[in-house]
Amino acid sequence: MPVFDAPDPPSLDDLLTAEEIAARGSVRSMLTEHVQPHVAQWFEAGGAPHPRELFAEFGKLGLLLEG
Protein backbone atom coordinates (compact mmCIF):
# COMPACT_ATOMS: atom_id res chain seq x y z
CA MET A 1 0.00 0.00 0.00
CA PRO A 2 1.39 3.46 -0.93
CA VAL A 3 2.48 5.79 1.84
CA PHE A 4 0.39 8.97 2.26
CA ASP A 5 2.35 12.07 1.28
CA ALA A 6 0.78 15.12 2.96
CA PRO A 7 2.32 17.75 0.62
CA ASP A 8 1.22 15.73 -2.44
CA PRO A 9 -1.84 13.63 -1.52
CA PRO A 10 -2.81 12.65 -5.10
CA SER A 11 0.84 11.86 -5.95
CA LEU A 12 0.96 14.41 -8.76
CA ASP A 13 4.71 14.82 -8.31
CA ASP A 14 5.08 11.41 -9.95
CA LEU A 15 3.71 12.95 -13.16
CA LEU A 16 6.21 15.84 -13.24
CA THR A 17 9.67 15.95 -14.74
CA ALA A 18 12.64 17.10 -12.69
CA GLU A 19 12.58 20.37 -14.67
CA GLU A 20 8.91 20.95 -13.82
CA ILE A 21 9.55 20.26 -10.15
CA ALA A 22 12.47 22.72 -10.19
CA ALA A 23 10.28 25.38 -11.88
CA ARG A 24 7.59 24.86 -9.25
CA GLY A 25 10.22 25.32 -6.53
CA SER A 26 11.37 28.58 -8.12
CA VAL A 27 7.80 29.87 -8.26
CA ARG A 28 7.17 28.87 -4.64
CA SER A 29 10.33 30.67 -3.52
CA MET A 30 9.39 33.83 -5.42
CA LEU A 31 5.87 33.80 -3.98
CA THR A 32 7.18 33.20 -0.47
CA GLU A 33 9.50 36.18 -0.78
CA HIS A 34 7.44 38.67 -2.80
CA VAL A 35 3.77 37.81 -2.19
CA GLN A 36 3.15 35.91 1.03
CA PRO A 37 4.38 38.68 3.38
CA HIS A 38 2.00 41.19 1.77
CA VAL A 39 -1.07 39.24 0.65
CA ALA A 40 -3.24 40.02 3.69
CA GLN A 41 -2.45 43.73 3.40
CA TRP A 42 -3.19 43.67 -0.35
CA PHE A 43 -6.48 41.89 0.30
CA GLU A 44 -7.54 44.53 2.81
CA ALA A 45 -6.50 47.31 0.41
CA GLY A 46 -8.29 45.69 -2.53
CA GLY A 47 -5.19 45.09 -4.65
CA ALA A 48 -1.45 45.10 -4.90
CA PRO A 49 0.08 48.59 -4.98
CA HIS A 50 2.72 47.79 -7.64
CA PRO A 51 1.53 44.85 -9.76
CA ARG A 52 4.06 45.59 -12.51
CA GLU A 53 6.89 44.78 -10.10
CA LEU A 54 5.24 41.48 -9.27
CA PHE A 55 4.76 40.66 -12.96
CA ALA A 56 8.41 41.53 -13.57
CA GLU A 57 9.34 38.83 -11.05
CA PHE A 58 7.09 36.36 -12.89
CA GLY A 59 8.82 37.35 -16.12
CA LYS A 60 12.26 36.69 -14.64
CA LEU A 61 11.11 33.13 -13.97
CA GLY A 62 9.96 32.75 -17.58
CA LEU A 63 6.29 32.45 -16.63
CA LEU A 64 5.01 35.14 -18.97
CA LEU A 65 4.83 34.63 -22.71
CA GLU A 66 4.71 37.36 -25.29
CA GLY A 67 1.60 37.14 -27.39
FENRAFEN-V402873 format. One record per helix or strand of 3 or more residues. SS is the DSSP state (A for helix, B for strand). FROM is the first residue (numbers start at 1). TO is the last residue. Records with the same first field share a line. If there is no record, write none. Layout:
SS=FROM-TO, FROM-TO
This chain:
A=6-8, 12-15, 18-34, 39-45, 51-60
